Amino acid sequence: MYGWLWRHLPGPAAVRVVLLALLAAAVLAACFLWLFPALAPYMPFNDTTVGE
Amino acid sequence: MAEVRTPPGARAGVTGPPRHGRGPRPSSTGRVVYGVVGVAGELLITVGVLLLAFLVWQLWWTDVEGNRAQAGIVDEIAREAVPTADPTAPAGPAIATRHTGDAPVMAEPAHATTFATMRVPRWEGEPERPVSEGTDKAGVLDRLGIGHYEGAAMPGAVGNFAVAGHRTTYAKPFNRVAELRKGDAVVVRTATGDGGEGSDTWYVYRVVSTQVVDPSQVSVIAPVPGDPGATPTERYLTMTTCHPMFSARERFVVHGVLDYWAPVSEGVPEELLAGADGTVGTQDDVTVAELTRSGSGT
């Protein structure tokens, strides 16, 4: 998976490392912005009110 | 990840698959198996990293975002300024006088409307937190901080001013709830936005008890806490949050009664000034006496 990605990235190794880092940062940002907030309500430890 | 460019004959490195005993090159079936196992391994590692990232988001980033958002909400509340003491005196706000008669009470606002702020001198270093209508997570608790149980009494009213807040994550407004002791002040400052009845008023409650209950025990937020059918004659405060920390198994509940109220135009409650000076820890001795006084006075 990552090997395939590495082979298909353009440029010398240094450029590929930078590209991979950027990709990883983008994935993490997407998780923080959209994925995790969408998942959080389904976590069992988030309910603080009485009753329900 | 780096083994991809190594020649086939030298794939027995740390990250490569084990060398096949029969020859320098694995068979085509072997390559497929190694490929599948390799991808599965990479997927598992990726999932592990993402789970770790979720923990970082939930346990740290929601606090960062929440604190920023809640500070912004408090900043934007339209409310009266606290008057300073007379111009000749050293700078500093005037101290409000104690009012123990019938308190002005605001009308219950619309859902997700921020109508008050809360400060607890015992929680030195904690910022002023917004209090908003409703206790659903997505609309209030996760975004706006402390939530007021819909239908419960408003600040200063006879009945139970019941609020909920996160103890961990989402800026955790009630994180330090277990530090509260009998007699501690909980200071609520209202602001209706339109200056109506009960706006811009301090309500100083005193902690009476703390307890841990089952989540189904809704009687803790009844008008008379613990006695759902009774008609209230006292002005109660109830704070609920989860217990133990990082769990929703039980609820930590704090009960209090109104000690006094004061218009913001008269100054600030002395309890807040004591908190700013860092003398909160010495309050223990006096507050129990004050509590007994307030018990009959209000």
Interface residues (C-beta under 8 A of the other chain):
Chain A: M1 Y2 G3 W6 R7 L28 C31 F32 F36 L39 A40 P41 M43 P44 F45 N46 D47 T48 T49 V50 G51 E52
Chain B: M1 E3 V4 G38 V39 E42 L43 L50 A53 F54 W57 Q58 W61 T62 T135 K137 A138 L141 D142 G147 Y149 A164 G165 H166 R167 T168 T169 F174 V213 P215 S216 Q217 V218 V220 I221 T240 T241 C242 F246 S247 A248 R251 V253
